[in-house]
């Protein structure tokens, strides 16, 4: 039987969101930012924090700025 853990690394790092939450906020597939990151090294100017567990955490403030129409460099 597979164990399911409820621990989310985003809970312990303030100001960071998971790829799934990023996708929900931007109303896109969760695979889109991962694919863009592999191809270009960023997604719309966003660069995530890479955890040793291969998870990606995105800066919530930068996502908010992007949603407000600001250009990220």
VONU-508254 format. One record per residue: z, y, x of N, C-alpha, C in turn; residue number from 1; residue in one letter. Coordinates in steps of 0.05 Angstrom, whole numbers, plus 5000, padded with zeros to 4 digits. Each point is the difference from the previous one (the first is absolute). Example, Ala and Ser with C-alpha at 12.3 -4.5 7.8 and 13.67 -1.06 7.14 Angstrom:
<atoms>
{n.w = 5156	n.v = 4886	n.u = 5264	ca.w = 5000	ca.v = 5024	ca.u = 4982	c.w = 5000	c.v = 5024	c.u = 5018	i = 1	aa = a}
{n.w = 4986	n.v = 5021	n.u = 4993	ca.w = 5001	ca.v = 5024	ca.u = 5016	c.w = 5014	c.v = 5022	c.u = 4985	i = 2	aa = s}
</atoms>
This chain:
<atoms>
{n.w = 5000	n.v = 4976	n.u = 5017	ca.w = 5000	ca.v = 5024	ca.u = 4983	c.w = 5000	c.v = 5025	c.u = 5018	i = 1	aa = x}
{n.w = 4983	n.v = 5019	n.u = 4993	ca.w = 4998	ca.v = 5024	ca.u = 5015	c.w = 5022	c.v = 5020	c.u = 4992	i = 2	aa = x}
{n.w = 5012	n.v = 5012	n.u = 5021	ca.w = 5021	ca.v = 5020	ca.u = 4994	c.w = 4987	c.v = 5027	c.u = 4998	i = 3	aa = x}
{n.w = 5009	n.v = 5016	n.u = 4981	ca.w = 4990	ca.v = 5027	ca.u = 4996	c.w = 5022	c.v = 5020	c.u = 5008	i = 4	aa = x}
{n.w = 4994	n.v = 5017	n.u = 5019	ca.w = 5019	ca.v = 5020	ca.u = 5009	c.w = 4994	c.v = 5026	c.u = 4987	i = 5	aa = x}
{n.w = 5020	n.v = 5014	n.u = 4992	ca.w = 4996	ca.v = 5026	ca.u = 4987	c.w = 5002	c.v = 5023	c.u = 5020	i = 6	aa = x}
{n.w = 5004	n.v = 4995	n.u = 5026	ca.w = 5002	ca.v = 5020	ca.u = 5020	c.w = 4973	c.v = 5014	c.u = 5004	i = 7	aa = x}
{n.w = 5001	n.v = 5026	n.u = 4999	ca.w = 4976	ca.v = 5016	ca.u = 5004	c.w = 5005	c.v = 5019	c.u = 5023	i = 8	aa = x}
{n.w = 4985	n.v = 4998	n.u = 5023	ca.w = 5005	ca.v = 5018	ca.u = 5023	c.w = 4998	c.v = 5029	c.u = 4993	i = 9	aa = x}
{n.w = 4986	n.v = 5007	n.u = 4979	ca.w = 4998	ca.v = 5028	ca.u = 4992	c.w = 5027	c.v = 5011	c.u = 4991	i = 10	aa = x}
{n.w = 5017	n.v = 4983	n.u = 4990	ca.w = 5026	ca.v = 5009	ca.u = 4991	c.w = 5017	c.v = 5011	c.u = 5023	i = 11	aa = x}
{n.w = 4996	n.v = 4990	n.u = 5024	ca.w = 5016	ca.v = 5008	ca.u = 5022	c.w = 4988	c.v = 5023	c.u = 5017	i = 12	aa = x}
{n.w = 4976	n.v = 5008	n.u = 4993	ca.w = 4987	ca.v = 5022	ca.u = 5015	c.w = 4993	c.v = 5022	c.u = 4980	i = 13	aa = x}
{n.w = 5016	n.v = 5021	n.u = 4999	ca.w = 4995	ca.v = 5021	ca.u = 4981	c.w = 4974	c.v = 5014	c.u = 5005	i = 14	aa = x}
{n.w = 4986	n.v = 5008	n.u = 4979	ca.w = 4975	ca.v = 5014	ca.u = 5002	c.w = 4976	c.v = 4983	c.u = 5005	i = 15	aa = x}
{n.w = 5003	n.v = 4974	n.u = 4999	ca.w = 4978	ca.v = 4981	ca.u = 5004	c.w = 4995	c.v = 4984	c.u = 4975	i = 16	aa = x}
{n.w = 4975	n.v = 4993	n.u = 4995	ca.w = 4993	ca.v = 4984	ca.u = 4977	c.w = 4983	c.v = 4977	c.u = 5009	i = 17	aa = x}
{n.w = 5000	n.v = 4978	n.u = 4985	ca.w = 4984	ca.v = 4977	ca.u = 5007	c.w = 4970	c.v = 5004	c.u = 4992	i = 18	aa = x}
{n.w = 4983	n.v = 4982	n.u = 5010	ca.w = 4972	ca.v = 5002	ca.u = 4994	c.w = 4995	c.v = 4996	c.u = 4970	i = 19	aa = x}
{n.w = 5016	n.v = 4983	n.u = 4987	ca.w = 4997	ca.v = 4996	ca.u = 4971	c.w = 5007	c.v = 5026	c.u = 4985	i = 20	aa = x}
{n.w = 5021	n.v = 5013	n.u = 5008	ca.w = 5008	ca.v = 5025	ca.u = 4987	c.w = 4979	c.v = 5022	c.u = 5005	i = 21	aa = x}
{n.w = 4990	n.v = 5001	n.u = 5025	ca.w = 4978	ca.v = 5019	ca.u = 5006	c.w = 4977	c.v = 4996	c.u = 4981	i = 22	aa = x}
{n.w = 4992	n.v = 4975	n.u = 4997	ca.w = 4977	ca.v = 4993	ca.u = 4983	c.w = 5006	c.v = 5008	c.u = 4971	i = 23	aa = x}
{n.w = 5024	n.v = 4996	n.u = 4990	ca.w = 5007	ca.v = 5008	ca.u = 4973	c.w = 4999	c.v = 5030	c.u = 4997	i = 24	aa = x}
{n.w = 5009	n.v = 5015	n.u = 5019	ca.w = 5000	ca.v = 5029	ca.u = 4998	c.w = 4972	c.v = 5011	c.u = 5001	i = 25	aa = x}
{n.w = 4982	n.v = 4988	n.u = 5016	ca.w = 4972	ca.v = 5009	ca.u = 5002	c.w = 4982	c.v = 4987	c.u = 4980	i = 26	aa = x}
{n.w = 5010	n.v = 4980	n.u = 4985	ca.w = 4985	ca.v = 4985	ca.u = 4980	c.w = 4976	c.v = 4986	c.u = 5012	i = 27	aa = x}
{n.w = 5005	n.v = 4985	n.u = 5021	ca.w = 4980	ca.v = 4985	ca.u = 5015	c.w = 5010	c.v = 4972	c.u = 5004	i = 28	aa = x}
{n.w = 4983	n.v = 4982	n.u = 5010	ca.w = 5009	ca.v = 4973	ca.u = 5007	c.w = 5017	c.v = 5002	c.u = 5025	i = 29	aa = x}
{n.w = 5020	n.v = 4982	n.u = 5003	ca.w = 5017	ca.v = 5001	ca.u = 5024	c.w = 4984	c.v = 4991	c.u = 5024	i = 30	aa = x}
{n.w = 4977	n.v = 4988	n.u = 4996	ca.w = 4983	ca.v = 4991	ca.u = 5023	c.w = 4984	c.v = 5023	c.u = 5012	i = 31	aa = x}
{n.w = 4996	n.v = 5021	n.u = 4985	ca.w = 4983	ca.v = 5022	ca.u = 5009	c.w = 5011	c.v = 5014	c.u = 5025	i = 32	aa = x}
{n.w = 5026	n.v = 5009	n.u = 5000	ca.w = 5010	ca.v = 5013	ca.u = 5024	c.w = 5001	c.v = 4981	c.u = 5024	i = 33	aa = x}
{n.w = 5005	n.v = 4975	n.u = 4995	ca.w = 5001	ca.v = 4981	ca.u = 5022	c.w = 4973	c.v = 4996	c.u = 5013	i = 34	aa = x}
{n.w = 4979	n.v = 4998	n.u = 4983	ca.w = 4973	ca.v = 4998	ca.u = 5010	c.w = 4991	c.v = 5025	c.u = 5015	i = 35	aa = x}
{n.w = 5006	n.v = 5023	n.u = 4990	ca.w = 4993	ca.v = 5025	ca.u = 5013	c.w = 5015	c.v = 5003	c.u = 5027	i = 36	aa = x}
{n.w = 5025	n.v = 4991	n.u = 5000	ca.w = 5016	ca.v = 5001	ca.u = 5025	c.w = 4987	c.v = 4983	c.u = 5021	i = 37	aa = x}
{n.w = 4991	n.v = 4976	n.u = 4992	ca.w = 4986	ca.v = 4982	ca.u = 5019	c.w = 4974	c.v = 5012	c.u = 5010	i = 38	aa = x}
{n.w = 4985	n.v = 5013	n.u = 4983	ca.w = 4974	ca.v = 5010	ca.u = 5007	c.w = 5001	c.v = 5026	c.u = 5015	i = 39	aa = x}
{n.w = 5017	n.v = 5019	n.u = 4991	ca.w = 5000	ca.v = 5027	ca.u = 5011	c.w = 5026	c.v = 5008	c.u = 5015	i = 40	aa = x}
{n.w = 5021	n.v = 4984	n.u = 4996	ca.w = 5025	ca.v = 5008	ca.u = 5013	c.w = 5018	c.v = 5018	c.u = 4983	i = 41	aa = x}
{n.w = 4991	n.v = 5006	n.u = 4976	ca.w = 5015	ca.v = 5017	ca.u = 4981	c.w = 4989	c.v = 4996	c.u = 4972	i = 42	aa = x}
{n.w = 5015	n.v = 5009	n.u = 4980	ca.w = 4989	ca.v = 5001	ca.u = 4973	c.w = 5004	c.v = 5029	c.u = 4990	i = 43	aa = x}
{n.w = 4978	n.v = 5014	n.u = 4996	ca.w = 5000	ca.v = 5028	ca.u = 4991	c.w = 5018	c.v = 5017	c.u = 5017	i = 44	aa = x}
{n.w = 5001	n.v = 4994	n.u = 5026	ca.w = 5017	ca.v = 5016	ca.u = 5018	c.w = 5029	c.v = 4989	c.u = 5003	i = 45	aa = x}
{n.w = 5007	n.v = 4980	n.u = 4983	ca.w = 5027	ca.v = 4989	ca.u = 5001	c.w = 5001	c.v = 4977	c.u = 5021	i = 46	aa = x}
{n.w = 5020	n.v = 5001	n.u = 5016	ca.w = 5004	ca.v = 4978	ca.u = 5020	c.w = 5028	c.v = 4988	c.u = 4995	i = 47	aa = x}
{n.w = 5002	n.v = 4974	n.u = 4995	ca.w = 5026	ca.v = 4988	ca.u = 4993	c.w = 5016	c.v = 4993	c.u = 5025	i = 48	aa = x}
{n.w = 5026	n.v = 4995	n.u = 4994	ca.w = 5018	ca.v = 4989	ca.u = 5020	c.w = 4996	c.v = 4970	c.u = 4997	i = 49	aa = x}
{n.w = 4995	n.v = 4986	n.u = 5023	ca.w = 4996	ca.v = 4971	ca.u = 4999	c.w = 5026	c.v = 4987	c.u = 5008	i = 50	aa = x}
{n.w = 5010	n.v = 4983	n.u = 4982	ca.w = 5025	ca.v = 4985	ca.u = 5006	c.w = 4993	c.v = 4974	c.u = 5015	i = 51	aa = x}
{n.w = 5019	n.v = 4989	n.u = 5014	ca.w = 4996	ca.v = 4975	ca.u = 5014	c.w = 4993	c.v = 4977	c.u = 4982	i = 52	aa = x}
{n.w = 5007	n.v = 5002	n.u = 4974	ca.w = 4994	ca.v = 4980	ca.u = 4980	c.w = 4972	c.v = 5002	c.u = 4989	i = 53	aa = x}
{n.w = 4984	n.v = 5018	n.u = 5012	ca.w = 4972	ca.v = 5005	ca.u = 4993	c.w = 4997	c.v = 5016	c.u = 4974	i = 54	aa = x}
{n.w = 5023	n.v = 5011	n.u = 4990	ca.w = 4999	ca.v = 5017	ca.u = 4977	c.w = 4994	c.v = 5028	c.u = 5008	i = 55	aa = x}
{n.w = 4988	n.v = 5016	n.u = 4982	ca.w = 4994	ca.v = 5027	ca.u = 5005	c.w = 5016	c.v = 5018	c.u = 4982	i = 56	aa = x}
{n.w = 5011	n.v = 5022	n.u = 5012	ca.w = 5015	ca.v = 5020	ca.u = 4984	c.w = 4986	c.v = 5026	c.u = 5004	i = 57	aa = x}
{n.w = 4996	n.v = 5014	n.u = 4978	ca.w = 4985	ca.v = 5025	ca.u = 4999	c.w = 5019	c.v = 5023	c.u = 4995	i = 58	aa = x}
{n.w = 4994	n.v = 5023	n.u = 5011	ca.w = 5017	ca.v = 5023	ca.u = 4997	c.w = 4997	c.v = 5012	c.u = 4972	i = 59	aa = x}
{n.w = 5022	n.v = 5000	n.u = 4984	ca.w = 4999	ca.v = 5009	ca.u = 4973	c.w = 4993	c.v = 5030	c.u = 4997	i = 60	aa = x}
{n.w = 5009	n.v = 5016	n.u = 5019	ca.w = 4993	ca.v = 5029	ca.u = 5000	c.w = 4970	c.v = 5004	c.u = 5004	i = 61	aa = x}
{n.w = 4988	n.v = 4986	n.u = 5018	ca.w = 4971	ca.v = 5003	ca.u = 5005	c.w = 4984	c.v = 4991	c.u = 4975	i = 62	aa = x}
{n.w = 5010	n.v = 4979	n.u = 4987	ca.w = 4986	ca.v = 4990	ca.u = 4976	c.w = 5002	c.v = 5022	c.u = 4978	i = 63	aa = x}
{n.w = 5023	n.v = 5012	n.u = 4997	ca.w = 5004	ca.v = 5022	ca.u = 4980	c.w = 4981	c.v = 5023	c.u = 5007	i = 64	aa = x}
{n.w = 4998	n.v = 5007	n.u = 5025	ca.w = 4982	ca.v = 5022	ca.u = 5008	c.w = 4971	c.v = 4993	c.u = 4994	i = 65	aa = x}
{n.w = 4992	n.v = 4975	n.u = 5004	ca.w = 4973	ca.v = 4991	ca.u = 4994	c.w = 4995	c.v = 5002	c.u = 4970	i = 66	aa = x}
{n.w = 5020	n.v = 4992	n.u = 4984	ca.w = 4996	ca.v = 5001	ca.u = 4971	c.w = 4999	c.v = 5029	c.u = 4990	i = 67	aa = x}
{n.w = 5012	n.v = 5018	n.u = 5015	ca.w = 4999	ca.v = 5029	ca.u = 4992	c.w = 4975	c.v = 5013	c.u = 5010	i = 68	aa = x}
{n.w = 4982	n.v = 4986	n.u = 5013	ca.w = 4974	ca.v = 5010	ca.u = 5008	c.w = 5000	c.v = 5012	c.u = 5028	i = 69	aa = x}
{n.w = 5021	n.v = 4997	n.u = 5015	ca.w = 5000	ca.v = 5010	ca.u = 5028	c.w = 4984	c.v = 4981	c.u = 5018	i = 70	aa = x}
{n.w = 4989	n.v = 5012	n.u = 5021	ca.w = 4984	ca.v = 4984	ca.u = 5019	c.w = 5019	c.v = 4992	c.u = 5022	i = 71	aa = x}
{n.w = 5000	n.v = 4974	n.u = 5006	ca.w = 5016	ca.v = 4989	ca.u = 5022	c.w = 4984	c.v = 4998	c.u = 5025	i = 72	aa = x}
{n.w = 5012	n.v = 5007	n.u = 5022	ca.w = 4985	ca.v = 4999	ca.u = 5026	c.w = 5010	c.v = 4977	c.u = 5017	i = 73	aa = x}
</atoms>
